[in-house]
Amino acid sequence: EAVPGRSPLLDGFGLVAFAALFPIISVLAYGQLAVMRQGVDPIDIEQDESQEEKDHAL
């Protein structure tokens, strides 16, 4: 054992979980940065989308 009292198997699962979640977190962070760089309020975007849905409703 490299670290006394730690299980390499459990630490390995933690690394796998982190590796699996990293791409998702990266895409979400990129989306936040893109919105902040545009200077657009996310609430305005949601209101525009809901208005478009109302306009296209049957």
PyMOL Python script that loads the backbone (N, CA, C, O; Angstrom):
from pymol import cmd

cmd.read_pdbstr("""\
ATOM      1  N   GLU A   1       0.841  -1.197   0.000  1.00  0.00           N
ATOM      2  CA  GLU A   1       0.000   0.000   0.000  1.00  0.00           C
ATOM      3  C   GLU A   1       0.875   1.246   0.000  1.00  0.00           C
ATOM      4  O   GLU A   1       1.849   1.335   0.748  1.00  0.00           O
ATOM      5  N   ALA A   2       0.528   2.177  -0.822  1.00  0.00           N
ATOM      6  CA  ALA A   2       1.278   3.425  -0.882  1.00  0.00           C
ATOM      7  C   ALA A   2       0.909   4.327   0.288  1.00  0.00           C
ATOM      8  O   ALA A   2       1.767   4.989   0.871  1.00  0.00           O
ATOM      9  N   VAL A   3      -0.376   4.343   0.622  1.00  0.00           N
ATOM     10  CA  VAL A   3      -0.847   5.160   1.740  1.00  0.00           C
ATOM     11  C   VAL A   3      -1.489   4.220   2.757  1.00  0.00           C
ATOM     12  O   VAL A   3      -2.453   3.530   2.426  1.00  0.00           O
ATOM     13  N   PRO A   4      -0.985   4.178   3.967  1.00  0.00           N
ATOM     14  CA  PRO A   4      -1.555   3.272   4.969  1.00  0.00           C
ATOM     15  C   PRO A   4      -3.023   3.602   5.259  1.00  0.00           C
ATOM     16  O   PRO A   4      -3.397   4.761   5.432  1.00  0.00           O
ATOM     17  N   GLY A   5      -3.838   2.546   5.306  1.00  0.00           N
ATOM     18  CA  GLY A   5      -5.244   2.730   5.647  1.00  0.00           C
ATOM     19  C   GLY A   5      -6.140   3.044   4.461  1.00  0.00           C
ATOM     20  O   GLY A   5      -7.351   3.182   4.636  1.00  0.00           O
ATOM     21  N   ARG A   6      -5.589   3.160   3.265  1.00  0.00           N
ATOM     22  CA  ARG A   6      -6.393   3.465   2.070  1.00  0.00           C
ATOM     23  C   ARG A   6      -6.493   2.223   1.198  1.00  0.00           C
ATOM     24  O   ARG A   6      -5.539   1.452   1.091  1.00  0.00           O
ATOM     25  N   SER A   7      -7.634   2.035   0.584  1.00  0.00           N
ATOM     26  CA  SER A   7      -7.831   0.904  -0.311  1.00  0.00           C
ATOM     27  C   SER A   7      -7.558   1.331  -1.753  1.00  0.00           C
ATOM     28  O   SER A   7      -8.210   2.249  -2.250  1.00  0.00           O
ATOM     29  N   PRO A   8      -6.620   0.693  -2.425  1.00  0.00           N
ATOM     30  CA  PRO A   8      -6.349   1.049  -3.824  1.00  0.00           C
ATOM     31  C   PRO A   8      -7.563   0.827  -4.722  1.00  0.00           C
ATOM     32  O   PRO A   8      -7.747   1.543  -5.706  1.00  0.00           O
ATOM     33  N   LEU A   9      -8.385  -0.157  -4.389  1.00  0.00           N
ATOM     34  CA  LEU A   9      -9.574  -0.436  -5.191  1.00  0.00           C
ATOM     35  C   LEU A   9     -10.571   0.718  -5.113  1.00  0.00           C
ATOM     36  O   LEU A   9     -11.098   1.149  -6.138  1.00  0.00           O
ATOM     37  N   LEU A  10     -10.832   1.220  -3.912  1.00  0.00           N
ATOM     38  CA  LEU A  10     -11.766   2.341  -3.760  1.00  0.00           C
ATOM     39  C   LEU A  10     -11.206   3.622  -4.365  1.00  0.00           C
ATOM     40  O   LEU A  10     -11.949   4.396  -4.970  1.00  0.00           O
ATOM     41  N   ASP A  11      -9.923   3.851  -4.210  1.00  0.00           N
ATOM     42  CA  ASP A  11      -9.303   5.032  -4.820  1.00  0.00           C
ATOM     43  C   ASP A  11      -9.379   4.946  -6.342  1.00  0.00           C
ATOM     44  O   ASP A  11      -9.560   5.959  -7.017  1.00  0.00           O
ATOM     45  N   GLY A  12      -9.240   3.735  -6.877  1.00  0.00           N
ATOM     46  CA  GLY A  12      -9.346   3.534  -8.321  1.00  0.00           C
ATOM     47  C   GLY A  12     -10.733   3.868  -8.830  1.00  0.00           C
ATOM     48  O   GLY A  12     -10.870   4.477  -9.892  1.00  0.00           O
ATOM     49  N   PHE A  13     -11.766   3.481  -8.092  1.00  0.00           N
ATOM     50  CA  PHE A  13     -13.133   3.823  -8.491  1.00  0.00           C
ATOM     51  C   PHE A  13     -13.344   5.333  -8.476  1.00  0.00           C
ATOM     52  O   PHE A  13     -14.056   5.868  -9.325  1.00  0.00           O
ATOM     53  N   GLY A  14     -12.738   6.012  -7.528  1.00  0.00           N
ATOM     54  CA  GLY A  14     -12.850   7.467  -7.486  1.00  0.00           C
ATOM     55  C   GLY A  14     -12.209   8.120  -8.697  1.00  0.00           C
ATOM     56  O   GLY A  14     -12.745   9.083  -9.246  1.00  0.00           O
ATOM     57  N   LEU A  15     -11.068   7.601  -9.113  1.00  0.00           N
ATOM     58  CA  LEU A  15     -10.403   8.142 -10.301  1.00  0.00           C
ATOM     59  C   LEU A  15     -11.213   7.880 -11.560  1.00  0.00           C
ATOM     60  O   LEU A  15     -11.286   8.738 -12.439  1.00  0.00           O
ATOM     61  N   VAL A  16     -11.821   6.707 -11.656  1.00  0.00           N
ATOM     62  CA  VAL A  16     -12.656   6.388 -12.818  1.00  0.00           C
ATOM     63  C   VAL A  16     -13.869   7.306 -12.848  1.00  0.00           C
ATOM     64  O   VAL A  16     -14.240   7.800 -13.913  1.00  0.00           O
ATOM     65  N   ALA A  17     -14.491   7.541 -11.703  1.00  0.00           N
ATOM     66  CA  ALA A  17     -15.651   8.436 -11.650  1.00  0.00           C
ATOM     67  C   ALA A  17     -15.256   9.852 -12.045  1.00  0.00           C
ATOM     68  O   ALA A  17     -15.986  10.519 -12.779  1.00  0.00           O
ATOM     69  N   PHE A  18     -14.121  10.308 -11.569  1.00  0.00           N
ATOM     70  CA  PHE A  18     -13.657  11.653 -11.934  1.00  0.00           C
ATOM     71  C   PHE A  18     -13.385  11.742 -13.429  1.00  0.00           C
ATOM     72  O   PHE A  18     -13.742  12.731 -14.069  1.00  0.00           O
ATOM     73  N   ALA A  19     -12.759  10.718 -13.986  1.00  0.00           N
ATOM     74  CA  ALA A  19     -12.461  10.710 -15.422  1.00  0.00           C
ATOM     75  C   ALA A  19     -13.743  10.688 -16.246  1.00  0.00           C
ATOM     76  O   ALA A  19     -13.784  11.258 -17.336  1.00  0.00           O
ATOM     77  N   ALA A  20     -14.784  10.041 -15.745  1.00  0.00           N
ATOM     78  CA  ALA A  20     -16.050   9.980 -16.473  1.00  0.00           C
ATOM     79  C   ALA A  20     -16.801  11.305 -16.392  1.00  0.00           C
ATOM     80  O   ALA A  20     -17.474  11.685 -17.350  1.00  0.00           O
ATOM     81  N   LEU A  21     -16.703  12.008 -15.283  1.00  0.00           N
ATOM     82  CA  LEU A  21     -17.445  13.258 -15.106  1.00  0.00           C
ATOM     83  C   LEU A  21     -16.720  14.470 -15.669  1.00  0.00           C
ATOM     84  O   LEU A  21     -17.356  15.491 -15.934  1.00  0.00           O
ATOM     85  N   PHE A  22     -15.416  14.387 -15.858  1.00  0.00           N
ATOM     86  CA  PHE A  22     -14.652  15.545 -16.314  1.00  0.00           C
ATOM     87  C   PHE A  22     -15.142  16.107 -17.646  1.00  0.00           C
ATOM     88  O   PHE A  22     -15.272  17.326 -17.757  1.00  0.00           O
ATOM     89  N   PRO A  23     -15.424  15.287 -18.669  1.00  0.00           N
ATOM     90  CA  PRO A  23     -15.920  15.868 -19.929  1.00  0.00           C
ATOM     91  C   PRO A  23     -17.250  16.596 -19.766  1.00  0.00           C
ATOM     92  O   PRO A  23     -17.469  17.636 -20.387  1.00  0.00           O
ATOM     93  N   ILE A  24     -18.126  16.063 -18.948  1.00  0.00           N
ATOM     94  CA  ILE A  24     -19.431  16.698 -18.727  1.00  0.00           C
ATOM     95  C   ILE A  24     -19.242  18.045 -18.048  1.00  0.00           C
ATOM     96  O   ILE A  24     -19.839  19.041 -18.459  1.00  0.00           O
ATOM     97  N   ILE A  25     -18.420  18.078 -17.018  1.00  0.00           N
ATOM     98  CA  ILE A  25     -18.168  19.322 -16.293  1.00  0.00           C
ATOM     99  C   ILE A  25     -17.486  20.339 -17.202  1.00  0.00           C
ATOM    100  O   ILE A  25     -17.772  21.534 -17.125  1.00  0.00           O
ATOM    101  N   SER A  26     -16.585  19.867 -18.062  1.00  0.00           N
ATOM    102  CA  SER A  26     -15.894  20.776 -18.987  1.00  0.00           C
ATOM    103  C   SER A  26     -16.868  21.438 -19.952  1.00  0.00           C
ATOM    104  O   SER A  26     -16.771  22.640 -20.196  1.00  0.00           O
ATOM    105  N   VAL A  27     -17.799  20.674 -20.502  1.00  0.00           N
ATOM    106  CA  VAL A  27     -18.776  21.234 -21.441  1.00  0.00           C
ATOM    107  C   VAL A  27     -19.684  22.234 -20.733  1.00  0.00           C
ATOM    108  O   VAL A  27     -19.989  23.290 -21.287  1.00  0.00           O
ATOM    109  N   LEU A  28     -20.115  21.917 -19.523  1.00  0.00           N
ATOM    110  CA  LEU A  28     -20.956  22.846 -18.766  1.00  0.00           C
ATOM    111  C   LEU A  28     -20.203  24.138 -18.456  1.00  0.00           C
ATOM    112  O   LEU A  28     -20.767  25.226 -18.559  1.00  0.00           O
ATOM    113  N   ALA A  29     -18.939  24.021 -18.081  1.00  0.00           N
ATOM    114  CA  ALA A  29     -18.136  25.214 -17.788  1.00  0.00           C
ATOM    115  C   ALA A  29     -17.930  26.047 -19.046  1.00  0.00           C
ATOM    116  O   ALA A  29     -17.971  27.276 -18.985  1.00  0.00           O
ATOM    117  N   TYR A  30     -17.707  25.396 -20.183  1.00  0.00           N
ATOM    118  CA  TYR A  30     -17.534  26.127 -21.441  1.00  0.00           C
ATOM    119  C   TYR A  30     -18.811  26.881 -21.796  1.00  0.00           C
ATOM    120  O   TYR A  30     -18.751  28.016 -22.270  1.00  0.00           O
ATOM    121  N   GLY A  31     -19.954  26.265 -21.573  1.00  0.00           N
ATOM    122  CA  GLY A  31     -21.228  26.940 -21.829  1.00  0.00           C
ATOM    123  C   GLY A  31     -21.397  28.167 -20.953  1.00  0.00           C
ATOM    124  O   GLY A  31     -21.858  29.208 -21.422  1.00  0.00           O
ATOM    125  N   GLN A  32     -21.030  28.055 -19.692  1.00  0.00           N
ATOM    126  CA  GLN A  32     -21.116  29.208 -18.787  1.00  0.00           C
ATOM    127  C   GLN A  32     -20.196  30.330 -19.246  1.00  0.00           C
ATOM    128  O   GLN A  32     -20.587  31.497 -19.251  1.00  0.00           O
ATOM    129  N   LEU A  33     -18.980  29.978 -19.629  1.00  0.00           N
ATOM    130  CA  LEU A  33     -18.030  30.994 -20.094  1.00  0.00           C
ATOM    131  C   LEU A  33     -18.525  31.666 -21.372  1.00  0.00           C
ATOM    132  O   LEU A  33     -18.366  32.876 -21.538  1.00  0.00           O
ATOM    133  N   ALA A  34     -19.119  30.896 -22.269  1.00  0.00           N
ATOM    134  CA  ALA A  34     -19.625  31.469 -23.520  1.00  0.00           C
ATOM    135  C   ALA A  34     -20.738  32.467 -23.242  1.00  0.00           C
ATOM    136  O   ALA A  34     -20.787  33.529 -23.862  1.00  0.00           O
ATOM    137  N   VAL A  35     -21.630  32.138 -22.320  1.00  0.00           N
ATOM    138  CA  VAL A  35     -22.722  33.048 -21.969  1.00  0.00           C
ATOM    139  C   VAL A  35     -22.166  34.301 -21.302  1.00  0.00           C
ATOM    140  O   VAL A  35     -22.618  35.409 -21.592  1.00  0.00           O
ATOM    141  N   MET A  36     -21.187  34.134 -20.409  1.00  0.00           N
ATOM    142  CA  MET A  36     -20.621  35.297 -19.722  1.00  0.00           C
ATOM    143  C   MET A  36     -19.867  36.199 -20.692  1.00  0.00           C
ATOM    144  O   MET A  36     -19.922  37.422 -20.561  1.00  0.00           O
ATOM    145  N   ARG A  37     -19.166  35.619 -21.661  1.00  0.00           N
ATOM    146  CA  ARG A  37     -18.426  36.427 -22.635  1.00  0.00           C
ATOM    147  C   ARG A  37     -19.364  37.187 -23.560  1.00  0.00           C
ATOM    148  O   ARG A  37     -19.023  38.277 -24.020  1.00  0.00           O
ATOM    149  N   GLN A  38     -20.544  36.631 -23.842  1.00  0.00           N
ATOM    150  CA  GLN A  38     -21.513  37.306 -24.694  1.00  0.00           C
ATOM    151  C   GLN A  38     -22.163  38.469 -23.972  1.00  0.00           C
ATOM    152  O   GLN A  38     -22.611  39.426 -24.604  1.00  0.00           O
ATOM    153  N   GLY A  39     -22.215  38.393 -22.676  1.00  0.00           N
ATOM    154  CA  GLY A  39     -22.868  39.436 -21.903  1.00  0.00           C
ATOM    155  C   GLY A  39     -24.379  39.323 -21.951  1.00  0.00           C
ATOM    156  O   GLY A  39     -25.086  40.317 -21.783  1.00  0.00           O
ATOM    157  N   VAL A  40     -24.878  38.115 -22.178  1.00  0.00           N
ATOM    158  CA  VAL A  40     -26.312  37.877 -22.257  1.00  0.00           C
ATOM    159  C   VAL A  40     -26.771  37.300 -20.925  1.00  0.00           C
ATOM    160  O   VAL A  40     -26.116  36.430 -20.351  1.00  0.00           O
ATOM    161  N   ASP A  41     -27.891  37.793 -20.450  1.00  0.00           N
ATOM    162  CA  ASP A  41     -28.462  37.287 -19.213  1.00  0.00           C
ATOM    163  C   ASP A  41     -29.161  35.956 -19.504  1.00  0.00           C
ATOM    164  O   ASP A  41     -30.024  35.912 -20.381  1.00  0.00           O
ATOM    165  N   PRO A  42     -28.821  34.867 -18.797  1.00  0.00           N
ATOM    166  CA  PRO A  42     -29.458  33.573 -19.064  1.00  0.00           C
ATOM    167  C   PRO A  42     -30.975  33.615 -18.910  1.00  0.00           C
ATOM    168  O   PRO A  42     -31.680  32.851 -19.569  1.00  0.00           O
ATOM    169  N   ILE A  43     -31.481  34.482 -18.062  1.00  0.00           N
ATOM    170  CA  ILE A  43     -32.932  34.588 -17.886  1.00  0.00           C
ATOM    171  C   ILE A  43     -33.567  35.118 -19.163  1.00  0.00           C
ATOM    172  O   ILE A  43     -34.649  34.674 -19.548  1.00  0.00           O
ATOM    173  N   ASP A  44     -32.900  36.069 -19.829  1.00  0.00           N
ATOM    174  CA  ASP A  44     -33.414  36.582 -21.096  1.00  0.00           C
ATOM    175  C   ASP A  44     -33.474  35.481 -22.141  1.00  0.00           C
ATOM    176  O   ASP A  44     -34.420  35.424 -22.927  1.00  0.00           O
ATOM    177  N   ILE A  45     -32.480  34.608 -22.159  1.00  0.00           N
ATOM    178  CA  ILE A  45     -32.456  33.504 -23.117  1.00  0.00           C
ATOM    179  C   ILE A  45     -33.639  32.581 -22.865  1.00  0.00           C
ATOM    180  O   ILE A  45     -34.313  32.164 -23.807  1.00  0.00           O
ATOM    181  N   GLU A  46     -33.899  32.255 -21.592  1.00  0.00           N
ATOM    182  CA  GLU A  46     -35.017  31.373 -21.259  1.00  0.00           C
ATOM    183  C   GLU A  46     -36.339  32.011 -21.654  1.00  0.00           C
ATOM    184  O   GLU A  46     -37.223  31.321 -22.163  1.00  0.00           O
ATOM    185  N   GLN A  47     -36.495  33.305 -21.433  1.00  0.00           N
ATOM    186  CA  GLN A  47     -37.736  33.977 -21.795  1.00  0.00           C
ATOM    187  C   GLN A  47     -37.920  33.988 -23.301  1.00  0.00           C
ATOM    188  O   GLN A  47     -39.036  33.799 -23.784  1.00  0.00           O
ATOM    189  N   ASP A  48     -36.844  34.206 -24.058  1.00  0.00           N
ATOM    190  CA  ASP A  48     -36.929  34.180 -25.518  1.00  0.00           C
ATOM    191  C   ASP A  48     -37.324  32.798 -26.012  1.00  0.00           C
ATOM    192  O   ASP A  48     -38.133  32.675 -26.932  1.00  0.00           O
ATOM    193  N   GLU A  49     -36.757  31.750 -25.406  1.00  0.00           N
ATOM    194  CA  GLU A  49     -37.087  30.387 -25.811  1.00  0.00           C
ATOM    195  C   GLU A  49     -38.542  30.071 -25.505  1.00  0.00           C
ATOM    196  O   GLU A  49     -39.221  29.445 -26.320  1.00  0.00           O
ATOM    197  N   SER A  50     -39.033  30.495 -24.338  1.00  0.00           N
ATOM    198  CA  SER A  50     -40.425  30.210 -24.001  1.00  0.00           C
ATOM    199  C   SER A  50     -41.361  30.988 -24.913  1.00  0.00           C
ATOM    200  O   SER A  50     -42.437  30.493 -25.250  1.00  0.00           O
ATOM    201  N   GLN A  51     -40.980  32.187 -25.317  1.00  0.00           N
ATOM    202  CA  GLN A  51     -41.799  32.963 -26.244  1.00  0.00           C
ATOM    203  C   GLN A  51     -41.835  32.283 -27.614  1.00  0.00           C
ATOM    204  O   GLN A  51     -42.883  32.248 -28.260  1.00  0.00           O
ATOM    205  N   GLU A  52     -40.699  31.744 -28.059  1.00  0.00           N
ATOM    206  CA  GLU A  52     -40.665  31.025 -29.333  1.00  0.00           C
ATOM    207  C   GLU A  52     -41.553  29.791 -29.271  1.00  0.00           C
ATOM    208  O   GLU A  52     -42.239  29.479 -30.244  1.00  0.00           O
ATOM    209  N   GLU A  53     -41.555  29.082 -28.141  1.00  0.00           N
ATOM    210  CA  GLU A  53     -42.413  27.912 -27.994  1.00  0.00           C
ATOM    211  C   GLU A  53     -43.876  28.313 -28.083  1.00  0.00           C
ATOM    212  O   GLU A  53     -44.671  27.605 -28.701  1.00  0.00           O
ATOM    213  N   LYS A  54     -44.240  29.428 -27.481  1.00  0.00           N
ATOM    214  CA  LYS A  54     -45.622  29.900 -27.553  1.00  0.00           C
ATOM    215  C   LYS A  54     -45.982  30.295 -28.976  1.00  0.00           C
ATOM    216  O   LYS A  54     -47.102  30.049 -29.423  1.00  0.00           O
ATOM    217  N   ASP A  55     -45.046  30.904 -29.689  1.00  0.00           N
ATOM    218  CA  ASP A  55     -45.305  31.331 -31.063  1.00  0.00           C
ATOM    219  C   ASP A  55     -45.503  30.141 -31.995  1.00  0.00           C
ATOM    220  O   ASP A  55     -46.278  30.222 -32.948  1.00  0.00           O
ATOM    221  N   HIS A  56     -44.804  29.032 -31.725  1.00  0.00           N
ATOM    222  CA  HIS A  56     -44.869  27.866 -32.608  1.00  0.00           C
ATOM    223  C   HIS A  56     -45.877  26.829 -32.132  1.00  0.00           C
ATOM    224  O   HIS A  56     -45.991  25.765 -32.741  1.00  0.00           O
ATOM    225  N   ALA A  57     -46.604  27.109 -31.073  1.00  0.00           N
ATOM    226  CA  ALA A  57     -47.595  26.161 -30.569  1.00  0.00           C
ATOM    227  C   ALA A  57     -48.754  26.066 -31.558  1.00  0.00           C
ATOM    228  O   ALA A  57     -49.095  27.031 -32.242  1.00  0.00           O
ATOM    229  N   LEU A  58     -49.345  24.885 -31.610  1.00  0.00           N
ATOM    230  CA  LEU A  58     -50.466  24.685 -32.542  1.00  0.00           C
ATOM    231  C   LEU A  58     -51.728  25.275 -32.015  1.00  0.00           C
ATOM    232  O   LEU A  58     -52.766  25.197 -32.671  1.00  0.00           O
TER     233      LEU A  58
END
""", "prot")
cmd.dss("prot")
cmd.show_as("cartoon", "prot")
cmd.util.cbc("prot")
cmd.orient("prot")
